[in-house]
Amino acid sequence: MKHITKAIMLVAVLGTAACTNPNRFGDDAYGAGAGAGAGGYGAGSGVDSGVLPGSAGDPTSPAYFSQAIGDRIFFAVDQSTLSPEARATLDSQAQWLMTNNDYLAVIEGHADEQGTREYNIALGARRANAVMEYLTSRGVAASRLKFVSYGKERPVEICSEEACYSKNRRAVTVISMGLTG
Amino acid sequence: MKQILALILALGALAAAPAPVAAQGGPLRIEITEGVVEPLPYAVPDFVAETGEAGQYAQQISRVVADDLTGTGLFREIPRDAHISRVSNFQSPVQFADWKAINAQALITGAVTTEGGRITVKFRVWDVFAGTELGQGMQFSSTPDGWRRLSHKVADQVYSRITGEDGYFDSRVVFVSETGPKDNRAKRLGLMDYDGANLQFLTGSQSLVLAPRFSPDGSRVLYTSYETGEPRIHVLDVGSVQSRILPTQDGVMSFAPRFSPNGQQLLYSMTRGSNTDIYSMDIASGSTRQLTTAPSIETGASFSPDGSRIVFESDRSGSQQLYVMPVNGGEPTRISFGAGRYGTPVWSPRGDLIAFTKQNAGRFHIGVMRTDGSEERLLTASFLDEGPTWAPNGRVLMFARETQGASGVSALYTVDISGRNLKRVRTPDGASDPSWGPLQ
């Protein structure tokens, strides 16, 4: 929980920075998929520009991890097997984690609401563990990873249709600062 | 659904017959068996206030008694404005003719006194058509804040005398109280009377809590909390409202706890890697034992009332199904074979049935089957029904029903094991994961 809290605080700080200085950094600096250099005033204005360290434009930042790489993968109904798309995302996650060794990750497993509560906790664990095993197989030290399942307790989409269910059947890799952070 | 809970009135013949001489016909009785029969008509005039202060309780107590009895679906109250006799003195002879005239087969009379900071309720039950008292008059007393419990005790006595079975009204339910939208829901443990009265909260909502379970004596509650970051099992003392984490493994998910019938052990699930298995723990010593070893998900374990067997859910066959095994391990026997998935099995306190949640074709059901899996009957159907818990007498199930869609909320319901008398339990906020405690 300590790690999760830190991650939340980090995001909160970044969010505050982006909100209190909108003109200086521009909206895009914190937006999804922003490339390096975006968000400045532009060339020729005589003002130096750069990406705010820690923003999504900074490839070493957790914000970049969650937004540019993608912090989550999705599962079929009652399944924990990794789709080709999921593997591609996890390949990038693994690469990032091995490049940014100061960070730890908690993999959160989730299920949609179509299941009983305790079974869904076990199912979410199966999904999170599949991600953890894959990341480990790609070279990430197991000691930097742990997982937890929330079952059906933490949906991100709330309609009772497959469009929402498919987004809730997920495993999310939550980056947190390591001891050196 | 033509099932079960049937009421055969042993005195049914009397309704049509002229008044019998004493000792003819059987005692007033509802046999809860197969078939469907009309609820038994009864009257409960306002209890007599024998002291000035008792006035504020007397009518309320008789109303709670009526709510309990009528709420079972086995009894039908004859409205008070139809009464011919007025009962103004508990000791006065009952005017049976007046109660027969309105077809009240049972009559409950009572009186309330207050003295020295105590409240006392006296009552008698009458078999109107036989013109006799059913059982003996009794009295219960407590401090005034216990007036609802006194009412429930009177109703339990009436229920027991007429059905021949234990009642369930003087009991409590621990559950999860829910507030907030689906994507930001706060949960905390709530404790209330079986009818939703006297609600209190046992935890705050800062940590996610799930699936509380009463100990057999009602003094403790097992529940799952995310306080440490991962789900872990805690045990809470109801009297002091103090809880402690159980010594399952640190940093490892453990959940789905259930007490043993003697309250000294629990069953629970623990996850290692992708594998969730069932373990038991001795609560006093903390020593644990692994009961299942399959690489699949095993969870939702529940003891048989004699403590010799457990029922649990497993997806070893490819989908969630129910299995029974000896408590010390051994080969599990699959007992669920119908279409769909089965989970959350709970053994009835009588030992004769297992209640479960079933998912099939996009619907959820609460159902019961015999402990060998035969005679499966579905009692409910909705978008999401889940997690049955047995009334102490094994005649009624409480469960959670969540409504569909973005604004969906969860509420508690009760249903007879016949599938009749589906009713919502009043809770001020959303509610889920009920666990019905013992008769107090």
Interface residues (C-beta under 8 A of the other chain):
Chain A: M1 K2 I4 D78 S80 E113 Q114 G115 T116 R117 E118 Y119 I121 A122 L123 A125 R126 N129 A130 E133 K146 V148 S149 Y150 E153 R154 P155 V156 E157 I158 C159 S160
Chain B: P181 K182 D183 R185 L208 L210 A211 Y226 E227 T228 G229 E230 P231 G251 M253 F255 A256 S269 T271 G273 S274 T276 I297 T299 G300 E313 D315 S319 Q320 G343 T344 T357 Q359 G362 F383 L384 E386 G387 E402 Q404 G405 A406 G408 S432 D433
